[in-house]
Amino acid sequence: MTLNAKIALVLDMVARADRPPYHTLTPQEARAAYEKSASVLEIASAPMFSVEDLAVPVRDGSFIRARLYCPTQPHWAEPLPALVYFHGGGFTLGSVDTHDALCRMFARDARCAVLSVDYRLAPEHRFPTAVHDAFDAYAWLHAHASDYAIDPARLAVGGDSAGGTLAAVCAVLARDAGMAPVLQLLIYPGTCGHQDTPSHARLAEGYLLTAKTIQWFFNLYVRNAEDRDDWRFAPLDGKRGAPDFGGLAPAWIGVAEYDPLVDEGEAYARKLRDAGNAVTLVRYAGVIHEFFKMGGFVEDARHAQADAAQALRRAFGIDDD
């Protein structure tokens, strides 16, 4: 398919802005730039009954921030399902603030609570800190769900890009801990260890996420070359410590045609299917990495958001009106 016309305009605007690419900046400068630009093309923020920033304990004795969105007044007799969401940003950028509008949309349209997790970022906190933080936040909500009128039997995990990686890994860890989610919602997830698929070569430049920026992210995140072969970094092809991938939660995987990560997202869908899991794979034509956060400008992004919200409702057992 040809490039979506609105996406082409976005890429033209980015080119004309002539901002320095992330890989030429310090991590701190790149974070500030991402925070400033993250909401430019976003949908309007949906109103919530409550939004609360929480301090969630993690295994090393620290506390991380997580933001809990409740679309309606809590009713302990009818607890809400919940999505535990991990933002994208190459394990280096992003926060609960950069993904606020997206999480509000999920809470409103999937009719669920959303716990958005501010896992710690690289290079200050390298692999596997983000993995530990992600799973610890999921386990914390599972244990404390009743405190917030949430149903622990109806939790989902989700994320975009690097957050999709964390959600995929969390789905495995949660299964092994006896608290499997009802859905893993993976939005253009990173799944391979060495970025050597054909789409990485074909789309290395010119489509917002570049090969140089990807390697910059991952070189800041991994501690050494061996980490790239750890399944928790590369759930598709990582051999070190690789678990059984059977018996996992159903997956909804959304990928973008003009995204360097498209091949590995589709390959991960095949891997899950081959292991006997239920998988819905949707390839969105003509769009790029990060398009899910462009719903204020790109109509196809809103359609994709609606698809993902519907997948959540179905997993939660919520009937469409």
N, C-alpha and C positions, 0 to 999 in steps of 0.2 A: 504494500500500500504506500501511497505518497504520504509525506509528512502532513499531519493535521495543520490546517491553515493558521489556527490560533497558536499552535506550538511553534510554527515557523516565525510568527510575529514575536513570540517570547524570545526565541533564539536570536532574532535580529536585534531586539532591544538589549539583550545581554551583550551582544557583540558591539553595539554602538556605545554602550555604557563604558566599555573598555576598562572594567575593573580588574585588578590583579587576580589571577587565579589563586585558589586556596593554597596550592602546593608551593607558591612563592611567598607565603605569609608565615608568621609564627602561628602556632595553634591558638594562642590568645587572640591575635588579630583576626584569624579566620572565624573564630567563634563569634566575635563581635560583628563581623560582616554578615554572618549567617543569621544571627539574631535580628539584625536590622532589616534584612530582606525577606525573612521567612514568611511574613504575613501579607506581602504585597499583592499576591494573586489569590489569596485565600477567600473562602466563603465567609459570610458574616458569622460572627460568634453567636451560637444558639444560647438563649437564656436557660439557666438551670435552676432547680429548686435550691441547690446548695453546691458550693465548690470549696473544698477544704484541703489545705496543704498539711500533710502528715509527715512525721519523722518515723521512718520504718527502720527497725534494727536489722543489721546484717551480721554475717558470721564472724567478722573480725572485731566486733564490738563497736563499730561505727554506726551512725545513723545516716540514711539517705532520705532525700525528699521524695515524696510521691503526692500526686494531686488526685483527690477523689471527687468525681463528678456524679451528682445524683440528679436525674432529670425530674423526679417527682418526690413528693414527701414520703419519707420512709414509712413502711408499714411492716412491723415485725411479723404479723400474721400472714403476710404475702410478700416475702423477701424478694428482692430483685436479683436477676442474674447479673453477672459482671464480666467485663472485659479488662484484662490486665494488659496494658499497652506499653510497648517499648519504641521510643522515637528513633528515627534514622539520623545519620550524620557521620558515618564512617567510624563509629566508636570514638570520635574526636570532637564532633560538633553536636549542637542540638540540645534541647532541654524540654521540660514540660511546657515552657512558654512558647517555644517555636511550634509546638504541635497542639496548642490549646484549642484552636478552632476545629481541627480534625477530631480531637477527642470529644468535644462538645457535640459534634455531628453524630458520632457513634452513639453517644449516650441518648441523644434525642431520637434518632432514627431506628436504633436497635432496641430502644426502650430498656436500657440496662444502665447500671452504674459502670463507670470507667475509672480504673486506677492507672494513672499515667506515671511511669516510674522514671525518676531522674537518676539513673545508674551513673556511676562514676566514669569519667572520661579519660582517654589516653591523651598525651603520654604520661600524665601524672599517675594514672592508674592503668597499667598495661594488662593484657590478657593473663589470666582469665577473670579479672575483677568484674568486668561487665556481666559475664555469665553468672558469677556468684551472686551479684546484686540482683539480677533479673529473677533468678530462681528463688532467692531469699524473699524478695518482695511478693512473689506469687504464693510461696508457702505461708508467709505472714498473713496475707489476706485470707487464704484458706482456713487458717487457724482462728482468725478474728472476724470472720464474715458476719457472724451473728451480732457482733457489736454495732454493725452498720446496716442491719436489716438486709443483708446480702445472703443469697443461697449458695453455700459452698459446693453443692452438687451441680451448679450451673455456672462454672467459671470457664472463660475462654482466654486464650493468649493470642496476642497479635502484635504486629509491628511492621514498619516499612524499612527497606534497605537493611542496614546493620541491625535495626530493631527487628526486622523479619528473621535475621539469623538468630537473634536471641530468643525469639518466640519459638522457632523451630527446635532449638536446643532445649528450651524450657519444657516443651511438650514431651520430649523424651525423659527428661529428669523427673517431671511430675508423674509420668506413668510409672516409673521405677519406684517413686516414693508413695505410690498408692493414692494419688490425688490427681488423676488425669483430668485435663480439661475436656470440655465437650466439643471444642473446635480450636484449630490453629489457623489463624488468619494471617497469611504471609503475603505482604505487598512488596513486589520485586525484591525478594530476599537475596542476600549474598550467601552462596552455599559452597563455592569451590575454593581450594586453597591457593591456587597459583594464577588465576585469572588468565587462563590459556585457551578459553573456548573461542570458536570462530567469531562470536558476536563481540568479544573483547577486542579482537583485531579489526573487525569491520567497522566498529563504532568508537574507535579510540579517541577521535577528535570530533568536535563540532556539534555534540548533542548534550551539552551542559555538564554531564559527568564524564571526565576524561580519564584516559589511562594513567596519566601522570598523577592526577589527584587521587585516584584509587590507590595507587602504590604508596603515595604519601600518607594517606590514612592508615594503611595497614602496616607500614614500616614504623609508624608511631605506636601502633597497638600491640603488635606481637613482640615478644621478648627476644626471639631468635628464629632461625629458619625452621627449626623443628615444630614450632607452634603452628605453622601453616599446615602441618599434616595432622593436627589434633582435630578430632571430629567436632569439638565444640567451637572451633573456628570455621571448619569446613565440613558441615554435615553431609554434603554430597559425596566427597571423595577422601575425607580425612580418615586415615587408618589407625592412628594412635588412639587407643582406648575406645575404638568404635563399638557401639552397642548393637543390639538387635533392633531393627527399625520396624518390626511387626507390632501389631496391637496398639498403634498410636491413635490419637484422636483424629477424626476426619479433618481434612485440610481444605481450605479455600485459598488458592494461590492466584494472585493477579500479577501479570507481567506486562511490560511495555515493549512494543515492537522495536523502537529505536533506543534501546537501553543496552549498554554493554553487558548487563546482568541477565539478559533475557534467556540465553541458552542455559545457564546454570539453574535458573528458576524452573524452566521446563524440564530439565534433567532431574531436578529434585522431585518434581511431581511424578515423573516416571519411576524414580526410586521408591517413593512411598507406595505407589500403586503396585509395583512388583513385589513389595513386602506384604501386600494384602490389605492396604489401607484404602479408605474411601477418599477420593481426591476430586475436587472441582478445580480445573485449570482454565483461566480466562486470559487470552492474549489480547490486549487492547491495541488496536491498529493505529498507526500514525502518531503515537505519543512517545514521550521520553521518560527517563528516570525523574522522579520527583513530581510527576504530573498529578498525583493524587492530591497534592497541596496547591493546585492551581484552579480549584473549583470556582473561584470568583471570576475567572476569565475564560476557562476552557470548559465548554459544556460536556465534553466526553469525560472529564474528571468527575463531574457531578453524577453522571451515569455510573461510573465505576464505584463511586462512594455508595450509591444506592444499591448496587449489586452486593457490596461487602456487608452493608447493614442488613440486607435481606438474608444473607448467609448466616449472620449472627442470630437474627430472629428465629430462623428455622432450627438452628442448633440449640437455642434456648427453649424451643417449644412454644414460641409466641406466634399466634395466628395473625396473618396479614388481614387488615380490615378490608 
